[in-house]
Amino acid sequence: MKNELKMTISADIANDAFVRSSVAAFCLPLEPSIDGLEDIKTVVSEAFTNSVIHGYDGDKSKFVEVRVSLEDGKLEIIVKDDGCGIADVEKAIQPFFTTKPEQERSGMGFTLMGTFMDDMQVTSAVGKGTSVVMTKKISEGKDA
């Protein structure tokens, strides 16, 4: 049976902890390892933060949509914004690439997401927003 969570939340960096913790709590029925749970929290935080900082340039009046589904031990996380979009996704997912060097951004968000998940797909259109879809197979009690 598929279990789903959907939240639409203000694009306020202060909401990062809530989003991260909510998704982690939703995943608990799969009994991921502690390390696996931390990985999930990290990728959610990276995706949400990217939407707030890069997609909306900190505009707290905007919203980020987070959808999570669990089915047959498979976790799918989708983080979507309607922000500025990414002109060159291939370039943006390269390690150390950042559009905000003045904010001391490391440019490792997409790299972490791709490393900690089994699959990551980024789709984006300039002026229309970005969607990050991440999936991971979780075996009970093992690294997620």
Contacts in CASP RR format, 6 or more apart in sequence:
PFRMAT RR
TARGET T0000
AUTHOR 0000-0000-0000
METHOD contacts of the structure
MODEL  1
MKNELKMTISADIANDAFVRSSVAAFCLPLEPSIDGLEDIKTVVSEAFTN
SVIHGYDGDKSKFVEVRVSLEDGKLEIIVKDDGCGIADVEKAIQPFFTTK
PEQERSGMGFTLMGTFMDDMQVTSAVGKGTSVVMTKKISEGKDA
1 71 0 8 1.000
2 69 0 8 1.000
2 70 0 8 1.000
2 71 0 8 1.000
3 26 0 8 1.000
3 29 0 8 1.000
3 69 0 8 1.000
3 70 0 8 1.000
3 71 0 8 1.000
4 67 0 8 1.000
4 68 0 8 1.000
4 69 0 8 1.000
4 70 0 8 1.000
5 22 0 8 1.000
5 23 0 8 1.000
5 26 0 8 1.000
5 66 0 8 1.000
5 67 0 8 1.000
5 68 0 8 1.000
5 69 0 8 1.000
6 65 0 8 1.000
6 66 0 8 1.000
6 67 0 8 1.000
6 68 0 8 1.000
7 19 0 8 1.000
7 22 0 8 1.000
7 65 0 8 1.000
7 66 0 8 1.000
7 67 0 8 1.000
8 63 0 8 1.000
8 64 0 8 1.000
8 65 0 8 1.000
8 66 0 8 1.000
9 15 0 8 1.000
9 18 0 8 1.000
9 19 0 8 1.000
9 63 0 8 1.000
9 64 0 8 1.000
9 66 0 8 1.000
10 60 0 8 1.000
10 61 0 8 1.000
10 62 0 8 1.000
10 63 0 8 1.000
10 64 0 8 1.000
11 51 0 8 1.000
11 52 0 8 1.000
11 56 0 8 1.000
11 58 0 8 1.000
11 59 0 8 1.000
11 60 0 8 1.000
11 61 0 8 1.000
11 62 0 8 1.000
11 63 0 8 1.000
11 64 0 8 1.000
11 81 0 8 1.000
12 52 0 8 1.000
12 60 0 8 1.000
13 49 0 8 1.000
13 52 0 8 1.000
13 53 0 8 1.000
13 58 0 8 1.000
15 48 0 8 1.000
16 45 0 8 1.000
16 48 0 8 1.000
16 49 0 8 1.000
16 52 0 8 1.000
19 44 0 8 1.000
19 45 0 8 1.000
19 48 0 8 1.000
19 64 0 8 1.000
19 66 0 8 1.000
20 41 0 8 1.000
20 44 0 8 1.000
20 45 0 8 1.000
20 48 0 8 1.000
21 41 0 8 1.000
22 66 0 8 1.000
23 40 0 8 1.000
23 41 0 8 1.000
23 44 0 8 1.000
23 66 0 8 1.000
23 68 0 8 1.000
23 77 0 8 1.000
24 37 0 8 1.000
24 40 0 8 1.000
24 41 0 8 1.000
24 44 0 8 1.000
26 68 0 8 1.000
26 70 0 8 1.000
27 37 0 8 1.000
27 40 0 8 1.000
27 68 0 8 1.000
27 70 0 8 1.000
27 75 0 8 1.000
27 138 0 8 1.000
27 144 0 8 1.000
28 37 0 8 1.000
29 70 0 8 1.000
30 70 0 8 1.000
30 73 0 8 1.000
30 75 0 8 1.000
30 138 0 8 1.000
30 140 0 8 1.000
30 144 0 8 1.000
31 140 0 8 1.000
31 141 0 8 1.000
32 40 0 8 1.000
32 138 0 8 1.000
32 140 0 8 1.000
32 141 0 8 1.000
32 142 0 8 1.000
32 143 0 8 1.000
32 144 0 8 1.000
33 141 0 8 1.000
33 142 0 8 1.000
33 143 0 8 1.000
33 144 0 8 1.000
35 143 0 8 1.000
35 144 0 8 1.000
36 116 0 8 1.000
36 138 0 8 1.000
36 143 0 8 1.000
36 144 0 8 1.000
37 144 0 8 1.000
39 116 0 8 1.000
39 117 0 8 1.000
39 143 0 8 1.000
39 144 0 8 1.000
40 75 0 8 1.000
40 77 0 8 1.000
40 116 0 8 1.000
40 136 0 8 1.000
40 144 0 8 1.000
42 112 0 8 1.000
42 116 0 8 1.000
43 77 0 8 1.000
43 112 0 8 1.000
43 113 0 8 1.000
43 114 0 8 1.000
43 116 0 8 1.000
43 117 0 8 1.000
43 134 0 8 1.000
44 66 0 8 1.000
44 77 0 8 1.000
44 79 0 8 1.000
46 109 0 8 1.000
46 110 0 8 1.000
46 112 0 8 1.000
46 113 0 8 1.000
47 77 0 8 1.000
47 79 0 8 1.000
47 113 0 8 1.000
47 132 0 8 1.000
47 134 0 8 1.000
48 64 0 8 1.000
48 66 0 8 1.000
48 79 0 8 1.000
50 79 0 8 1.000
50 109 0 8 1.000
50 110 0 8 1.000
50 130 0 8 1.000
50 132 0 8 1.000
51 64 0 8 1.000
51 79 0 8 1.000
51 80 0 8 1.000
51 81 0 8 1.000
51 83 0 8 1.000
51 130 0 8 1.000
52 58 0 8 1.000
52 64 0 8 1.000
53 100 0 8 1.000
53 103 0 8 1.000
53 105 0 8 1.000
54 84 0 8 1.000
54 86 0 8 1.000
54 99 0 8 1.000
54 100 0 8 1.000
55 81 0 8 1.000
55 83 0 8 1.000
55 84 0 8 1.000
55 85 0 8 1.000
55 129 0 8 1.000
55 130 0 8 1.000
56 62 0 8 1.000
56 64 0 8 1.000
56 81 0 8 1.000
56 83 0 8 1.000
56 84 0 8 1.000
57 84 0 8 1.000
62 81 0 8 1.000
62 82 0 8 1.000
62 83 0 8 1.000
63 81 0 8 1.000
63 82 0 8 1.000
64 79 0 8 1.000
64 80 0 8 1.000
64 81 0 8 1.000
65 78 0 8 1.000
65 79 0 8 1.000
65 80 0 8 1.000
65 81 0 8 1.000
66 77 0 8 1.000
66 78 0 8 1.000
66 79 0 8 1.000
66 80 0 8 1.000
67 76 0 8 1.000
67 77 0 8 1.000
67 78 0 8 1.000
67 80 0 8 1.000
68 75 0 8 1.000
68 76 0 8 1.000
68 77 0 8 1.000
68 78 0 8 1.000
69 75 0 8 1.000
69 76 0 8 1.000
70 76 0 8 1.000
73 137 0 8 1.000
73 138 0 8 1.000
73 139 0 8 1.000
74 135 0 8 1.000
74 136 0 8 1.000
74 137 0 8 1.000
74 138 0 8 1.000
75 135 0 8 1.000
75 136 0 8 1.000
75 137 0 8 1.000
75 138 0 8 1.000
75 144 0 8 1.000
76 133 0 8 1.000
76 134 0 8 1.000
76 135 0 8 1.000
77 117 0 8 1.000
77 133 0 8 1.000
77 134 0 8 1.000
77 135 0 8 1.000
78 131 0 8 1.000
78 132 0 8 1.000
78 133 0 8 1.000
78 134 0 8 1.000
79 131 0 8 1.000
79 132 0 8 1.000
80 129 0 8 1.000
80 130 0 8 1.000
80 131 0 8 1.000
80 132 0 8 1.000
81 129 0 8 1.000
81 130 0 8 1.000
82 128 0 8 1.000
82 129 0 8 1.000
83 127 0 8 1.000
83 128 0 8 1.000
83 129 0 8 1.000
83 130 0 8 1.000
84 126 0 8 1.000
84 127 0 8 1.000
84 129 0 8 1.000
85 124 0 8 1.000
85 125 0 8 1.000
85 126 0 8 1.000
85 127 0 8 1.000
85 128 0 8 1.000
85 129 0 8 1.000
85 130 0 8 1.000
86 92 0 8 1.000
86 122 0 8 1.000
86 124 0 8 1.000
86 126 0 8 1.000
86 129 0 8 1.000
86 130 0 8 1.000
87 126 0 8 1.000
89 122 0 8 1.000
89 123 0 8 1.000
89 124 0 8 1.000
91 97 0 8 1.000
92 99 0 8 1.000
92 110 0 8 1.000
92 122 0 8 1.000
92 124 0 8 1.000
93 110 0 8 1.000
93 111 0 8 1.000
93 122 0 8 1.000
95 107 0 8 1.000
95 108 0 8 1.000
95 111 0 8 1.000
96 106 0 8 1.000
96 107 0 8 1.000
96 108 0 8 1.000
97 107 0 8 1.000
98 105 0 8 1.000
98 106 0 8 1.000
98 107 0 8 1.000
99 105 0 8 1.000
110 120 0 8 1.000
110 122 0 8 1.000
113 120 0 8 1.000
113 132 0 8 1.000
113 134 0 8 1.000
114 120 0 8 1.000
114 134 0 8 1.000
116 136 0 8 1.000
117 134 0 8 1.000
117 135 0 8 1.000
117 136 0 8 1.000
118 135 0 8 1.000
118 136 0 8 1.000
118 137 0 8 1.000
119 133 0 8 1.000
119 134 0 8 1.000
119 135 0 8 1.000
119 136 0 8 1.000
120 132 0 8 1.000
120 133 0 8 1.000
120 134 0 8 1.000
120 135 0 8 1.000
121 132 0 8 1.000
121 133 0 8 1.000
121 134 0 8 1.000
122 130 0 8 1.000
122 131 0 8 1.000
122 132 0 8 1.000
122 133 0 8 1.000
123 130 0 8 1.000
123 131 0 8 1.000
123 133 0 8 1.000
124 130 0 8 1.000
124 131 0 8 1.000
136 144 0 8 1.000
138 144 0 8 1.000
END
